[in-house]
């Protein structure tokens, strides 16, 4: 069996260890038959294996139930994650100033870390940002939140209980309870299954639901991506294409002050 066939038939998610196991066994047999003095596979260090799990996608009704199950002044975070693909910390750091381009764009510039402190975006330096098309229903959710619960003195939407901003662990615990009440199974990955996955409905009009096949998750992980990161990457490319098509022009890049 060739290495290429081993890769093709490998269905365990370990694209390094599986071929190594086969090749190592073949060479070990050659050593036993005295065809080789020593196996060249001896001592090879393999990377750790990330075990993929089913990526459960909630229905739109379950998303609404999760939002309803959160504390009312935190409920809008669900629509920010659902409609704009924000990570937890990014959603908790949304400020009134994030809405730009006549409220049609959300400019994400920072995130709340686990200690409820503001930090630069993941993989970006301070001052860098990411521009995301802002769906009308998300903008309306922001307006409803501001009218009902206000903002911090410096404009942040979501206020903590003991700190100015929300402690992420507290938010995740409330999210898990809301997800359980919505009927989602224990293997649901809160709130990453909400983040950007259902945003795909804005492009094809058909909300996905159910379980994303384990094989797909493994293929993402084998390329160094989590399910959320893979979906965010897909959405980012689609949004850029949509934005450029409507505006007739646009710049892409990851440099300071550019949108991606």
C-alpha positions, 0 to 999 in steps of 0.5 A: 500500500502506497503512502498516498493510499494510506492518506486516502483511506485514513479515517481516524483524523490522525494524518501523521500517525496513521501513515507512520504506523503502516510504514513503521510496521513494514520497516520493522518486518524488514528488520526482522527479515534482516533486510535492514539493520535498523528501521529509519522510523525509530525515534521519530517524534509525531505531533499530538492528535486532536480528537474531533467531535461532532459539530452540532448546529442548532436550529433557528428556534433553538438559537432564539431559545438560547437568547431568551434563556440568557440574562436579558441584558446579555441576550443580544450577544447571541445575535452578534455571534449568530449574525456577525460571526463574533467570538465570545470575547468579541461580542462582549466587547462591542461598543456603540462606536463599533457601528460605522458606515451608516450602521451597515458595518460592524468594526470589531477592534477588541475583545474581553479576555477571561478576566473581563479586561479589554485586549486586542483581537486574536492574532492582531496588534492593538489598533487593528480591526476587522470590518464585518457587514452588519445585518439589519436584524443584528443592528435592531437587536443592538438598538433594542438592547440600548433602549432597554438596558443602556450602556457603560459610560464609555459605550460598551453594550454589555455590563458585568455584575462585579466588574464593568465588563462581563466575566467570560466564565460567568457568561459561558455558564449562563450560556450552557444552562440556556443551551440545555433548556433549549434542548441541545445535547451535552456535546453541544459546544457552547457558544462556538456552534452559534458563532458564525455557523448560522450566519450562512443563512444570510447567503443561501436562505436555508438555515443549516441544522443537525450534525456536521459530519465528524470527517469534515471536522477532522479535515479542518483540524488537520489543516490547523483550524477549529470548526469555528475558525473554518466557518469564520474563514469561509464567511470572511471570504464570502463577505468580502466578495459580497461587499466588493460586488455591491460597492464595486471596489474594495481592499483586502488585507490584514494590515493595520486599519484594513478590513478582512 
